Amino acid sequence: MKKAVLAISVMVVLLVAVSQAVAWCPMGRGFGYAANLKLTTEQSEKLNTLQQDFFKETLHKQFEDALQIYSL
């Protein structure tokens, strides 16, 4: 049972990571609010850095939440 919960949790985390990668693709953003902004290269890099930092800081919490949901 614990292996199944862990496997499902890992899959949820991977799905979140993939969705973030698609939404913030450096080869051009087609999704989200940033697609229509006229940003300079510096602004775009700063926005990407902020998004990546946020994702790194919240990844652990997302994983904990997924474990808690599946443990119910």
C-alpha positions in Angstrom: 0.0 0.0 0.0 2.8 2.4 0.9 4.5 1.7 -2.4 1.4 2.5 -4.3 0.9 5.8 -2.4 4.5 6.7 -3.1 4.3 5.8 -6.8 1.1 7.9 -7.2 2.7 10.8 -5.3 5.8 10.7 -7.5 3.6 10.7 -10.6 1.7 13.7 -9.3 4.9 15.6 -8.7 6.2 14.7 -12.2 2.9 15.8 -13.8 3.2 19.2 -12.0 6.8 19.5 -13.1 6.0 18.7 -16.7 3.1 21.2 -16.8 5.4 23.9 -15.4 8.1 23.1 -18.0 5.5 23.3 -20.8 4.1 26.6 -19.5 7.5 28.2 -19.1 9.3 26.8 -22.1 12.3 29.0 -23.0 11.7 28.5 -26.7 8.6 30.7 -26.6 5.7 30.8 -24.2 2.4 29.9 -25.7 0.6 29.5 -22.4 -0.3 31.8 -19.5 -0.4 35.5 -19.1 3.3 36.0 -20.1 2.7 35.0 -23.7 1.3 38.4 -24.7 3.7 40.6 -22.7 6.3 42.6 -24.6 9.2 41.9 -22.3 12.9 42.6 -22.8 15.3 39.8 -22.6 16.4 40.9 -19.1 12.8 41.0 -17.9 12.0 37.6 -19.4 15.0 36.1 -17.8 14.1 37.7 -14.4 10.5 36.3 -14.8 11.8 32.8 -15.6 14.2 32.9 -12.6 11.5 34.0 -10.2 9.2 31.2 -11.5 11.9 28.6 -11.2 12.8 29.7 -7.7 9.2 29.6 -6.7 8.8 26.1 -8.1 11.9 24.9 -6.3 10.7 26.4 -3.0 7.2 24.9 -3.2 8.1 21.5 -4.7 8.6 19.9 -1.3 5.3 21.3 0.0 3.5 20.0 -3.1 4.9 16.6 -2.5 3.9 16.7 1.1 0.3 17.7 0.1 0.2 14.9 -2.4 1.2 12.4 0.2 -1.3 13.7 2.7 -4.1 13.6 0.1 -3.3 10.0 -0.8 -3.0 8.9 2.8 -6.6 9.9 3.5 
